[in-house]
Amino acid sequence: MMKKLLLVCFSFWLFSSYAQETYTVNGVKDERPGLHAFINATLHVDYQTSIENATLLIQKGEVIASGKDIKVPNGAIIHDLKGKHIYPSFIELSSNIGMPKAESSRSPGPQLGPKKEGAYNANDAIKAYFNAYEAFEAKSSDADKMRKAGFGVVLTHNQDGLVRGTGTVVALHDGPENEIMLKESASQHFSFNKGTSTQDNPSSLMGAIALIKQTYLDAQWYANQNDMVDIALDAFNKNKSYPQFFDADGDKLYVLRADKLGDEFGVQYIIKGNGDEYQRLDDIKATNAQLILPVNYPEAYDVEDPFDALNISLEDMKHWEMAPYNLKMVADKGINYSITSDGLKDASKLSDMISQSLDAGLSEEQALKALTYNPAQFIKMEDKLGSLTKGKYANFIITDGSPVKKDTKIYENWVQGNPYKYNDYTLAEIVGNYTLTVGDENYQLEIKGEPGKEKFKIIVNDTTSYEVKSEISKQLISFSFKDEGKEEDGKIRLSGWLKEKGLAGSAKMPDGSWAKWSATLNEDDSSEDKEEDKKEDEKEDSKIASLIYPFVAHGNTERPTAETILIKNATVWTNETDGVLENTDVLLENGKIAKIGKDLSASGAREIDGTGKHLTPGIIDEHSHIAISRGVNEGSEAVTAEVNIEDVVDSEDINIYRQLSGGVVASQLLHGSANPIGGRSAIVKLKWGYSPDEMKISWADKFIKFALGENVKQSNWGDRNTIRFPQTRMGVEQVFEDAFTRAREYEDEWKDYNDLSKRDKANATAPRKDLELETIVEILNSERFISCHSYVQSEINMLMEVAERYSFRINTFTHILEGYKLADKMKEHGVGGSTFSDWWAYKFEVNDAIPYNAALMHGEGVVTAINSDDAEMGRRLNQEAGKTMKYGGVPVEEALKMVTLNPAKLLHLDDRMGSIKVGKDADVVLWSAEPLSIYAKAEKTIIEGAVFFDREEQEENLDAIQAERARLVAKMQGEKSKGKSTQKAMPKSQIIYHCETEIQNYSSLK
Amino acid sequence: MKIFKYIGIIVLSLFSFTAMAQVPAPGEAQSEPIAIMNAYAHLGNGEVIENSVITFENGVITNVADATTIRLDLSKFKVIKAEGMHVYPGLIASNTIIGLEEISAVRATRDQDETGDFNPNVRALVAYNTDSELIPTTRFNGVLYAQTTPRGGRISGSSSVMNLDAWNWEDAVLKNDEGIHLNWPSKLRRPRWWLGENEWSRNKEYDVDYQEVKSFFNDAASYNQISQPETTNLKLEAMKGLFDGSKNLYIHTDRAKEILESIQFAMKMGIKKIVLVGGDEAYYVRDFLKENDIPVILEETLRLPSRTSDPVDMPYQLPNLLHEAGIKVAIGQWGSVMQVRNLPFSVGTAAAYGLGKEEALRMVTLNPAEIMGVDDNIGSLEKGKVASIVVSKGDILDMEGNQMEYVFIEGRQVTLEAHQQRLYQKFKEKFDQE
């Protein structure tokens, strides 16, 4: 009945147990026994074992015994913890506590090389040399915030750079740095953010990934050479033996990316995730990674204003609801993780947040494991941390219940035997209704409120009561009130003490006389009933959303899979010698086109009536920049063949779905055009709902982006960008010449090395593996193919000539707006043209761009495609192809090929895609009208026999989206009315990438 | 019956080597009455005549009739046989910078954005370059008029309606300084995406911006009532037309709240004619717009939805959704100046998404003409209006059909071939292609 209540609530530090061996003592040596026995406690030895009525014995910061029937040695200071709990304190793995403040100043203009002086790495973002233990400076106030939340130990590292150096494990007590450091180097840390480095490279996510990969290779090479010193690489090699942590800041796909990067070098990272892992759980599970998960669940959005509510995306609304379920779902999947307070405004919110997850079904045991046992394992300190058996550090908290539950009080946090007191558990609990007797008078006294902040009230009747001034200090209590029922002025002043089930003491009456007083707890206190009411309240809206893939509006509740589909009686545009077949049936089976003919039947097939409709091969976009995470250009250097769009495919981009709605089935996701040799591309099918890896066409040839002209010579980058080579078309040629020359030499160097006898090899140093040159060697050997951004004839001519000099051919000129001027030469070289239908006038080099370009190139026999370079245009490439009929009179079937079969040819996909032919992939689109007409709508877009877009279903989907939004809005309003805090509803924008996106970025930075 | 063959293509191809990089000369004044016979006429007001006769003389339409019922002596006319073809009033491009910008990446060719916040006195028409290479490519697709409009600042300046075939801007202008363009402040500030932001934030300056606009309009209203001001204020002078209804106030804004706030503001200020430009979220305030009779010039149809949960074809449907709500809609095309020539296809897409061809056409003909107050002259094929007419081989809203056979502006036959066609011809000949 008595609610637990404490009288004092502030932290104080009892005494010092610190004794520094090497330091001179000022005064006399004051080393204390530090022997404590905690008795009668419920002792949670580890996350899954609890012992009632147990004893914990510690000495000099270590546990010397724990459990039942432990004999308390003489001299132990005894702490009676009857009714209290002892838990191992928490371990934080994502922290920069004690680290220097990150400072960065970017000077205007390019920075091509590193700024850090000394024998360091070629890139400032590689800070493997940084040792947290060297930089660590304890800060008591930061430590105290963590202690209050229940933490005892922290792994801290400098959160700056791609390779961040080592982390150090420190205890959260206020001793000197020399003593609180438990393990000087416990880990090595990585991230995708270059941090304070102002070096241009890397400017993109793919650039960051490539740089980390190259660093692994460089470190391998470095270990076996004697030519140079690189402090960062040296440290990198030394740090390899520690557990490797990766901060995959971003979303769930970043976790997958981090793991994949590690796989390439045989490293299993422990990965810090983002709290949205539930959205791609199977893929996360497949990484086998152990995770560090944040609990910074979003607040409900303020949706009172319907216009503001429009700003919130469905995925953000759904995530608000789902976020607390993440921990449970990840745990149920059998993934090991630790919980971090990182990302919370205030670590003290930790138990509130975890409590939400407990409501969502997470077990208490799992939560505790993730705060104690798992993190101890991750840093290989389970022998000293995470539980309270003999030999462990005396790191524990004393509480009134489970520390992962909301409102649980942490009384004390002991770190290596040093107590930090936040609430006084020795104080009695006095909340309740009392009968107060002062002299002969009886009053009803109500005591309510938080410990130390109790409110006293005299109750006269149901509607009348009056406040009482009170003060409580340790065992003493004093309060005063004026008896409103009496006429006399002055207050009754009471002073007294706490006793069993009540209070007692002496009172000074208004008339100056002394009286005795006592307060006795009433029998009919009913606070527990209220508790139950509250619980039912919370159960009300336990209904939650279903998952969708991807976790974006228009995502699928079920992954589309291949069906047997029979399309009846359609007009079929085959792109084969059969041309256009009227009233024809097409059977799709096992993801392939199985039959084409009249009056087909297939048992069990889903029949689609194609009467009056048109069936074409799916549209293929040779030049797209959709579905790319964090940067389409690594424009920081002239040659960046090391970067790869495949590393950054974003399967959650709504533009995938939008392209499907325009009949697009596949796209080449290209690097931008900021530099002469850009990055490698990803060729994907637009399998909405699948993972990035599943979207990639596994059998596709490898491609790379090259670029020419104004973009690469930085004509429109702003006045400061006049330094990076090349600045003219003359220089552009030399970049290629140099790259190919170096690549040939590189290939020879490796060849020479590989040709060595085993013995000679043992004595020789292997050449440095260079990701950039490896890629260029592939080009020279026709194992990778070029799609080159190009505009004017001189540069087109130049690149063909360079390629011929190096005995390979350019595969595709993309954009190629002056291709018509050289169509004969292109034909001769054997290069295809993938062009805009009618773009021009946006810069000087497109002055002679004409919409007849496609027709003229096609007329010369060049394989010609129409591309988009734009998420918006990509979804109506059929219209763009239609323009070739207007400009130049291309026959309609040939025009259709420009967005289907021809791009398939340019991408070497035409064996399996680009036409309707038995045996080819069932990538088809059913149109409402002639496919190149402005009135044509893609009704069904089918990839490998699976329907990925269905216009009819879209109507239902929209209703479902509306309903889901309405449900979530109502739920959020409920939160607000309960008085929970909300956040403003601000819209989010998506960057729609084009070739030149980062160029605009540069000039806007100035 | 004498049929005139128009041989411009042949003539020009002969010229092609000498006439490079020069826009063709404007057409000559109409010298004789012309009759366009038997075309499928789309009048621009929503009506069609399947088999039509259209006659015009001295640059003015003299008859628009059904060929199956009318009796007409064709001997006085130069007759254009247009059976199987489609005839339309010239399309009108709203809110463009055509003639003001040539190459967007080259600063010297950009003339649309004057410095300063309040520039109502700045006039687009005087910078309108009739020799812009973009103009011939635009009328090549049937767009014959453009509202040339300044950009930037809080009040960008005044726009004018221009015909797209003239020797100089004075000849080109159909209606000068017909409206003033106000860029309404945004309540939200764009994410600074180069810093990795993707979330908008509250524009803390909004109230200040609002007050600036308010005090400017207050001053303009006050100035308007002073008959003999001590000092002439060019800015406030330019604002006068807003209070007597001789000029439109074009309010450029997209989001629902700003639409409501800006239009209520303008009405309260006593602005007679208000037009909403942009209106991405106009759908959500359609009742308000209808109630107050506010016409809307929508941004081009061919763009992405603003929100992930929007229907994928939301921008395609929007013109129809507003039309169904009873709002007068014009469709613009201003994302990039080269795209003005794609106006017909922007509209064609709207036609496909519920609007239908004739209503769609109206949004680039009669509706913008009415909004800009030039409907007594252009916007539909009606007797007494100027003869700005396009004859297309097929459906002008579809790529394959959009093939201009004859184009007249004020009765003058316009040369269609220009720089792009000349280059086409040159290389077709080089490669001996047919």
Interface residues (C-beta under 8 A of the other chain):
Chain A: F307 L310 N311 S313 L314 E315 V552 A553 H554 I654 N655 Y657 R658 S661 E710 S715 N716 Y820 K821 A823 D824 D838 W839 W840 A841 Y842 K843 F844 N847 D848 I850 P851 Y852 L856 G859 E860 A871 E872 M873 R875 R876 Q879 G882 K883 M885 K886 Y887 G888 V892 L932 S933 I934 Y935 A936 K937 Q954 L958 I961 R965 K984 M986 P987 K988 S989 Q990 I991 I992 N1001 S1004 L1005
Chain B: E102 I103 S104 A105 V106 E133 L134 L188 R190 P191 W193 W194 N198 E199 W200 S201 R202 R255 A256 K257 E281 Y284 L302 R303 L304 P305 R307 T308 S309 P311 V312 D313 S336 V337 M338 R341 N342 F345 G348 T349 A351 A352 L397 D398 M399 E400 N402 Q403 Q420 L423 Y424 F427 K428 F431 Q433
